[in-house]
Amino acid sequence: MKPLIVVYSLLMILFCCSCGDRRVTEENAYEGVSNYCHQTYDWSIAQENPSIMYVKMGVESDSTYEVVFRSYTGATVHFYVDKHTGVTRMVEKVPQLDIENETGRINLFDYLKKE
Protein backbone atom coordinates (compact mmCIF):
# COMPACT_ATOMS: atom_id res chain seq x y z
CA MET A 1 0.00 0.00 0.00
CA LYS A 2 2.85 2.43 0.81
CA PRO A 3 4.46 2.12 -2.64
CA LEU A 4 1.12 2.98 -4.25
CA ILE A 5 0.76 6.09 -2.08
CA VAL A 6 4.33 7.18 -2.89
CA VAL A 7 3.85 6.64 -6.63
CA TYR A 8 0.52 8.49 -6.56
CA SER A 9 2.08 11.40 -4.65
CA LEU A 10 5.00 11.65 -7.08
CA LEU A 11 2.66 11.58 -10.07
CA MET A 12 0.53 14.37 -8.58
CA ILE A 13 3.60 16.52 -7.94
CA LEU A 14 4.84 15.94 -11.49
CA PHE A 15 1.40 16.68 -12.97
CA CYS A 16 0.90 19.86 -10.95
CA CYS A 17 4.37 21.20 -11.72
CA SER A 18 4.17 20.57 -15.46
CA CYS A 19 0.61 21.80 -16.05
CA GLY A 20 0.39 24.66 -13.63
CA ASP A 21 3.60 26.43 -14.61
CA ARG A 22 2.18 28.76 -17.22
CA ARG A 23 3.73 31.88 -15.75
CA VAL A 24 3.29 34.90 -18.00
CA THR A 25 6.39 36.81 -19.07
CA GLU A 26 6.49 40.50 -19.92
CA GLU A 27 6.90 39.54 -23.59
CA ASN A 28 3.85 37.22 -23.39
CA ALA A 29 1.77 40.02 -21.86
CA TYR A 30 2.71 42.47 -24.61
CA GLU A 31 2.27 39.95 -27.43
CA GLY A 32 -1.10 38.66 -26.22
CA VAL A 33 -2.56 42.12 -25.63
CA SER A 34 -1.20 43.38 -28.96
CA ASN A 35 -2.76 40.41 -30.77
CA TYR A 36 -6.08 41.04 -28.99
CA CYS A 37 -6.04 44.74 -29.90
CA HIS A 38 -5.21 44.08 -33.54
CA GLN A 39 -8.08 41.57 -33.76
CA THR A 40 -10.60 43.71 -31.88
CA TYR A 41 -10.00 47.31 -32.91
CA ASP A 42 -9.99 48.89 -36.37
CA TRP A 43 -6.41 49.97 -37.10
CA SER A 44 -7.12 51.29 -40.62
CA ILE A 45 -7.35 54.87 -39.32
CA ALA A 46 -3.74 54.59 -38.16
CA GLN A 47 -2.31 53.56 -41.53
CA GLU A 48 -1.46 57.14 -42.48
CA ASN A 49 -0.39 58.14 -38.96
CA PRO A 50 0.72 55.07 -36.95
CA SER A 51 1.56 57.12 -33.86
CA ILE A 52 -2.11 57.80 -33.06
CA MET A 53 -2.75 54.16 -32.06
CA TYR A 54 -0.33 51.97 -30.18
CA VAL A 55 0.21 49.26 -27.57
CA LYS A 56 2.91 49.80 -24.94
CA MET A 57 3.97 48.38 -21.61
CA GLY A 58 2.80 50.17 -18.49
CA VAL A 59 3.63 49.69 -14.82
CA GLU A 60 4.59 46.26 -13.48
CA SER A 61 3.61 45.12 -9.98
CA ASP A 62 4.43 41.93 -8.09
CA SER A 63 1.36 40.20 -9.50
CA THR A 64 0.48 41.97 -12.76
CA TYR A 65 1.80 43.51 -15.94
CA GLU A 66 0.00 46.56 -17.24
CA VAL A 67 -0.24 46.91 -21.01
CA VAL A 68 -1.81 50.07 -22.44
CA PHE A 69 -3.65 50.41 -25.75
CA ARG A 70 -4.21 53.95 -27.03
CA SER A 71 -6.99 54.54 -29.52
CA TYR A 72 -7.00 57.28 -32.14
CA THR A 73 -9.73 58.97 -30.08
CA GLY A 74 -7.35 59.48 -27.15
CA ALA A 75 -9.09 56.89 -24.99
CA THR A 76 -6.91 54.19 -23.48
CA VAL A 77 -7.59 50.63 -22.42
CA HIS A 78 -5.40 49.38 -19.60
CA PHE A 79 -4.90 45.62 -19.57
CA TYR A 80 -3.88 44.21 -16.19
CA VAL A 81 -2.38 40.77 -16.87
CA ASP A 82 -2.14 38.38 -13.91
CA LYS A 83 1.38 36.92 -14.03
CA HIS A 84 0.27 33.50 -12.76
CA THR A 85 -3.06 32.85 -14.48
CA GLY A 86 -3.05 35.01 -17.62
CA VAL A 87 -6.48 36.38 -16.69
CA THR A 88 -6.48 39.94 -17.97
CA ARG A 89 -8.72 42.69 -16.61
CA MET A 90 -9.52 45.56 -18.98
CA VAL A 91 -10.19 49.12 -17.81
CA GLU A 92 -11.13 51.79 -20.36
CA LYS A 93 -10.18 55.37 -19.51
CA VAL A 94 -11.29 58.54 -21.27
CA PRO A 95 -9.18 61.31 -19.71
CA GLN A 96 -10.99 64.16 -21.49
CA LEU A 97 -14.29 63.14 -19.87
CA ASP A 98 -12.80 61.83 -16.62
CA ILE A 99 -14.39 58.40 -17.23
CA GLU A 100 -13.00 55.05 -16.11
CA ASN A 101 -14.89 51.76 -16.58
CA GLU A 102 -13.94 48.12 -16.22
CA THR A 103 -14.92 46.65 -19.58
CA GLY A 104 -14.27 42.94 -19.17
CA ARG A 105 -11.73 40.17 -18.90
CA ILE A 106 -9.89 37.96 -21.34
CA ASN A 107 -7.61 34.94 -21.03
CA LEU A 108 -4.24 36.08 -22.36
CA PHE A 109 -3.35 32.54 -23.45
CA ASP A 110 -6.20 32.69 -26.01
CA TYR A 111 -4.24 35.42 -27.84
CA LEU A 112 -0.74 33.94 -27.79
CA LYS A 113 0.52 31.98 -30.77
CA LYS A 114 0.73 28.26 -30.14
CA GLU A 115 4.22 26.85 -30.61
Long-range contacts (C-beta under 8 A, 24 or more apart in sequence): 22-85, 22-86, 22-109, 23-83, 23-84, 24-65, 24-81, 24-82, 24-83, 24-84, 24-86, 24-108, 26-57, 26-60, 26-65, 28-86, 28-108, 28-112, 29-57, 29-65, 29-67, 29-79, 29-81, 29-108, 30-55, 30-57, 30-65, 30-67, 31-111, 31-112, 31-113, 32-81, 32-86, 32-88, 32-108, 32-109, 32-110, 32-111, 32-112, 33-67, 33-69, 33-79, 33-81, 33-88, 33-108, 33-111, 34-67, 35-111, 35-112, 35-113, 36-79, 36-106, 36-111, 37-69, 37-77, 39-111, 41-69, 41-71, 45-72, 46-72, 77-103, 81-108
